[in-house]
Amino acid sequence: MAEVSTGPQPKHRQLRAILLEHLRTELGPGEAIASERVLATQYGVSRATVREALGALVREGHLVRVPGRGTFVAEGPVESRLALASFSEAMHRRGLTPSSRLLAVRERPADLTLADALDLAPGDPIVELERLRLADGRPMALERSCYPAARVPGLTGHDLSGSVYALLREHYDLEPLEAEQVVSSESADAHTAALLEVEPGAPLLVFRRLSTARDRLPIEHAVSRFRGESYRIQMSLRPLGSA
């Protein structure tokens, strides 16, 4: 077994390298790593040193802390090419089984921001869905989607645990054809962290998308917050001005 020694390299960095090799050679995705107390005894270092080494591995995406359960080897990230597809379609393409947990569904008046985005008057009714999106049973994203109520009558009466895009196609002839999307990052607040099974303050990828149907009118405004270590974006780039 590799040892942590007194020398020019800080002990927490030595321990990080040792633990990373342990993850790569002996533990698989989803497996638990030993507790701070056990690791401190095993390697003859303080718990503060262990905590710093584990924190580095969490920040780098090698480990995931699940509040109340422990620290686990991170699953490989889901890689996505930017395209207009539902979460369900995107996960199916990657060989994962998508599912959703409906957290809230409500009809409410559009505020100024949503009214402007969805081409409505302030106060016009919208249908708002909040869902936890999962892949192979693992929380991936917290999503809030809003739709103009007049364009989707009876939407709240449908099964909303699957693809809403499929519902829009089949029941309303409103397949989203184009979208504008902005990607940013933020830290998870306590509510989001609990649902996504990450620590408060963990990095999230945030997708804000406005989709339009074939009539060029907005049909969906969605904000999706993905676990940062679980999602990777792939893009094909060309020099400005190229054909």
C-alpha positions in Angstrom: 0.0 0.0 0.0 1.3 3.5 -0.9 2.2 5.7 2.0 1.9 9.3 2.9 5.3 10.7 3.9 6.8 13.9 5.3 8.4 15.7 2.4 8.2 18.7 0.1 4.8 17.7 -1.3 1.9 18.5 1.1 0.3 15.4 2.6 -3.2 16.1 1.3 -1.8 16.2 -2.3 0.0 12.9 -1.7 -3.2 11.3 -0.3 -5.3 12.7 -3.2 -2.9 10.9 -5.7 -3.1 7.7 -3.7 -6.8 7.8 -3.5 -7.3 8.6 -7.2 -5.2 5.5 -8.1 -7.3 3.5 -5.7 -10.5 4.7 -7.4 -9.2 3.9 -10.9 -7.9 0.4 -10.1 -10.0 -1.0 -7.3 -13.4 0.8 -7.1 -16.1 1.1 -9.7 -18.7 3.8 -10.4 -21.2 4.1 -7.6 -19.1 2.3 -5.0 -18.5 3.9 -1.6 -15.1 5.1 -0.4 -14.1 4.5 3.2 -15.0 7.1 5.8 -12.7 10.0 6.8 -12.0 8.2 10.1 -11.0 4.9 8.4 -8.8 6.7 5.8 -7.1 8.8 8.5 -6.2 5.6 10.4 -5.2 3.7 7.3 -2.8 6.3 6.0 -1.6 7.7 9.3 -2.8 11.3 8.7 -5.2 13.7 10.3 -8.9 13.8 9.4 -8.3 17.4 8.1 -5.8 16.0 5.6 -8.3 13.4 4.5 -11.0 15.9 4.2 -8.9 18.2 2.0 -7.9 15.3 -0.3 -11.5 14.1 -0.6 -12.7 17.6 -1.2 -10.2 18.0 -4.1 -11.5 14.7 -5.7 -15.1 15.9 -5.3 -14.3 19.2 -7.0 -12.6 17.4 -9.8 -15.6 15.2 -10.4 -14.0 11.9 -9.3 -16.1 11.5 -6.2 -19.7 12.5 -5.2 -20.9 13.2 -1.7 -24.4 12.2 -1.0 -25.7 13.9 2.2 -26.6 11.3 4.9 -25.1 8.4 2.9 -21.4 8.9 2.3 -18.9 9.5 -0.5 -19.1 7.5 -3.7 -17.1 7.1 -6.9 -18.7 9.3 -9.6 -20.4 7.8 -12.5 -19.0 8.7 -15.9 -20.5 11.9 -17.3 -23.3 11.9 -19.9 -21.9 13.4 -23.0 -24.3 15.5 -25.1 -24.1 17.2 -28.5 -26.2 20.3 -28.4 -29.4 19.5 -30.3 -33.2 20.1 -29.9 -34.3 16.9 -28.2 -36.2 16.1 -25.1 -34.4 14.8 -22.0 -36.0 11.4 -22.6 -34.8 11.2 -26.2 -31.3 12.3 -25.3 -30.9 9.7 -22.6 -32.3 6.9 -24.8 -29.7 7.8 -27.4 -27.0 7.2 -24.8 -28.4 3.8 -23.7 -29.8 5.1 -20.5 -33.3 4.7 -19.1 -34.9 8.0 -18.5 -37.6 8.7 -15.9 -39.1 11.7 -14.2 -40.5 12.5 -10.8 -43.2 15.1 -11.1 -42.7 17.6 -8.2 -45.3 20.2 -9.0 -47.7 21.1 -11.8 -49.7 24.3 -11.7 -51.5 26.8 -13.8 -50.6 30.4 -12.9 -50.5 33.9 -14.3 -47.4 34.7 -16.4 -45.0 37.2 -14.8 -43.4 39.9 -16.8 -40.3 37.8 -17.7 -42.3 34.7 -18.9 -44.9 36.8 -20.6 -42.2 38.5 -22.7 -40.5 35.1 -23.4 -43.7 33.3 -24.4 -45.2 36.2 -26.3 -48.0 36.6 -23.9 -49.6 39.5 -22.0 -48.6 39.7 -18.3 -51.2 37.7 -16.3 -52.0 35.3 -19.1 -52.2 31.8 -17.8 -49.3 29.4 -18.2 -48.8 25.8 -17.2 -45.7 25.2 -15.1 -44.1 21.8 -14.5 -41.3 21.1 -12.1 -39.7 17.7 -12.6 -36.7 15.8 -11.3 -35.1 14.1 -14.3 -33.4 10.7 -13.8 -31.2 8.4 -15.9 -31.0 4.8 -14.8 -32.6 5.9 -11.6 -29.9 8.5 -10.8 -30.9 12.2 -10.4 -29.5 14.2 -13.3 -31.4 17.4 -13.5 -34.0 19.6 -11.9 -36.2 21.1 -14.6 -38.9 23.8 -14.6 -40.8 24.1 -17.9 -43.6 26.7 -18.7 -46.1 26.5 -21.6 -48.8 29.0 -22.7 -52.0 27.4 -21.3 -54.1 28.5 -24.2 -51.9 26.4 -26.6 -52.0 23.2 -24.5 -55.5 22.8 -23.1 -55.8 19.9 -20.7 -52.0 19.3 -20.5 -52.2 18.8 -16.7 -54.6 15.9 -17.2 -51.9 13.9 -19.1 -49.2 11.6 -17.8 -46.3 14.0 -17.4 -43.7 11.5 -16.2 -42.5 10.9 -19.8 -41.6 13.1 -22.7 -43.6 16.3 -22.8 -42.3 16.9 -26.4 -44.0 13.7 -27.4 -47.3 14.9 -25.8 -46.9 18.2 -27.7 -46.4 16.3 -31.0 -49.2 13.8 -30.5 -51.9 15.7 -28.8 -51.4 19.4 -29.8 -49.5 19.2 -33.1 -46.9 21.5 -31.6 -43.6 19.8 -32.1 -40.8 22.2 -31.1 -38.7 22.9 -34.2 -36.2 25.6 -33.1 -34.8 26.8 -29.8 -32.5 29.4 -28.4 -30.4 28.1 -25.5 -28.1 29.7 -23.0 -25.7 27.6 -20.9 -24.3 29.0 -17.6 -23.2 27.7 -14.2 -24.2 28.2 -10.7 -23.9 26.7 -7.3 -26.6 24.4 -5.9 -28.8 25.9 -3.2 -30.0 23.6 -0.4 -33.3 22.6 -2.0 -31.7 21.7 -5.4 -28.8 20.0 -3.7 -31.1 17.7 -1.8 -33.1 16.7 -4.9 -30.0 16.1 -7.0 -28.2 14.3 -4.1 -25.2 16.6 -4.1 -23.8 18.9 -1.5 -25.0 22.5 -1.2 -22.7 24.7 -3.2 -21.9 21.9 -5.7 -21.4 23.1 -9.3 -24.4 22.9 -11.7 -24.8 23.4 -15.4 -27.8 25.5 -16.1 -29.6 25.4 -19.5 -32.2 28.1 -20.3 -34.1 27.3 -23.4 -36.9 29.0 -25.4 -38.5 26.7 -28.0 -40.8 27.6 -30.9 -43.1 25.5 -33.0 -43.5 25.5 -36.7 -45.7 28.6 -36.6 -42.7 30.4 -35.1 -44.6 31.1 -31.9 -43.0 30.2 -28.5 -44.2 27.0 -27.0 -41.9 26.3 -24.1 -39.6 28.1 -21.7 -37.4 25.7 -19.7 -34.7 26.0 -17.1 -32.8 22.8 -16.4 -30.2 22.5 -13.7 -27.8 19.5 -14.2 -25.3 18.0 -11.8 -22.1 19.4 -13.0 -20.0 16.2 -12.7 -22.7 14.2 -14.6 -22.9 16.1 -17.8 -20.5 17.0 -20.6 -21.2 19.1 -23.7 -19.7 18.2 -27.1 -19.7 20.8 -29.8 -18.4 21.0 -33.4 -16.8 24.4 -34.0 -15.7 26.2 -37.2 -13.8 29.4 -37.6 -15.9 32.5 -37.9 -16.8 33.2 -41.5 -16.4 29.7 -42.7 -19.1 28.1 -44.8 
